[in-house]
Amino acid sequence: MLNFEQAERIKNLPPYLFARIEKLIAEKKEQGVDVISLGIGDPDLPTPGHIIEELKKEAENPANHQYPSSVGMLSYRQAVADFYQKRFGVELDAKSEVVALIGSKEGIAHISWCYLNPGDVVLVPDPGYPVYAGGAILAGAEPYAVKLKEENGFKPNYADIPSEVARKAKMMFINYPNNPTGATADVKFFEETVAFAKEYNILVCHDNAYSEIAFDGYRPPSFLEARGAKEVGIEFGSVSKPYNMTGWRIGWAAGHPEVVEALGRLKSNLDSGQFQAVQYAAIKGLTGPQDALKKNVAIYDERRKVVVEGLNALGWNVQAPKATFYVWAPVPKGYTSASFAEYVIEKTGVVITPGNGYGESGEGYFRISLTIPKERLEEAFRRMKESLGKLEF
Ligand SMILES: *Cc1c(COP(=O)(O)O)cnc(C)c1O
């Protein structure tokens, strides 16, 4: 067999951190344990019926069977622009300021190819969604971890970023409501971000995947609501989380027209866009009735209570997150993220995600996802109460 040397960009991708946990899960399952995973951030509820009906109808239309445009149908981009107008009061030109993506993850990974040369610096949140650093590494660039600290509401403190790093940085990622911490940001924070970006000439990429998953009447803003935002950046969005469409693969990037154009040009050389029937279905999601979304959020809200009350009954002192379907909590005294996750699986068959999987600054934390039925969450906490013993904080 020939031995093929992998490209540096692949060799430099970080190793898969959850390998040891996966092994423990497999062992438990072999022993016949009913494993409960609180680890997966993927909606368990079904896509609303009217969206599925639209897909079925449009799948029957032969006009949709050919290659779509790689930047998305104008009607899809217009639906995104209308959504921004209605939801955030933000004006977007559908033709030049919106591009369709095959899920926002696709654009998040590819934006690095558009703006980063080998050796360029990009600021990535730590902890953070792994794709920000992954896409940058694939472009040969160097991610610089911006620590998100609890005492700062898990938001970057721009004054803490050394000015020589800020001067070298070409691009930055931010994400509020935040995965994995559940932290939120207001327009004032986005305006500070615009000021920082203008001072150092940095392209801002805001990931707003969780804008519609929020509780207690809270409505997360768009980065594009901040004054001057469109001059310094773009926002990624997606129908994945609000309409339970993670498997459908459709999202968007919106904002700075030159950046939108660059992403579209890259895509025209890489992919041929998303199946038009899926685009029609996403239009239905964005412009159709929103009662299914409201019901979903109410279900996450109930689950959020089970998790927060469950943790606090075991000795934690966690606040309920205002948005996202994640609860982020510190590990008890004497544990690391990994050793606590292993202890919990070992004793209870319950899987939690070790925080260091999202970056070094995630060490000392774990994440619980609300994407499993309430009864299963209750069962997980019943087991933890029975078997974890006394925990110290
Ligand atoms: C789920 C998620 C996304 C959305 O990904 P899609 O590719 O649109 O399905 C983007 N960013 C973060 C932080 C996420 O958690």
The ligand as an SDF file (V2000), in Angstrom:
LIG
                    3D

 15 15  0  0  0  0  0  0  0  0999 V2000
  -25.6820   24.8580   15.5480 C   0  0  0  0  0  0  0  0  0  0  0  0
  -24.7400   25.9750   15.3510 C   0  0  0  0  0  0  0  0  0  0  0  0
  -24.6130   26.5770   14.1050 C   0  0  0  0  0  0  0  0  0  0  0  0
  -25.5730   26.2250   12.9750 C   0  0  0  0  0  0  0  0  0  0  0  0
  -25.0420   25.4060   12.0790 O   0  0  0  0  0  0  0  0  0  0  0  0
  -25.7990   25.0990   10.7130 P   0  0  0  0  0  0  0  0  0  0  0  0
  -24.6260   24.7580    9.8420 O   0  0  0  0  0  0  0  0  0  0  0  0
  -26.5190   26.3140   10.2460 O   0  0  0  0  0  0  0  0  0  0  0  0
  -26.6770   23.9380   10.9690 O   0  0  0  0  0  0  0  0  0  0  0  0
  -23.7520   27.6500   13.9570 C   0  0  0  0  0  0  0  0  0  0  0  0
  -23.0540   28.1070   15.0100 N   0  0  0  0  0  0  0  0  0  0  0  0
  -23.1670   27.5710   16.2360 C   0  0  0  0  0  0  0  0  0  0  0  0
  -22.4140   28.1580   17.3680 C   0  0  0  0  0  0  0  0  0  0  0  0
  -23.9990   26.4680   16.4400 C   0  0  0  0  0  0  0  0  0  0  0  0
  -24.0790   25.9250   17.6520 O   0  0  0  0  0  0  0  0  0  0  0  0
  1  2  1  0
  2  3  1  0
  2 14  2  0
  3  4  1  0
  3 10  2  0
  4  5  1  0
  5  6  1  0
  6  7  2  0
  6  8  1  0
  6  9  1  0
 10 11  1  0
 11 12  2  0
 12 13  1  0
 12 14  1  0
 14 15  1  0
M  END
$$$$
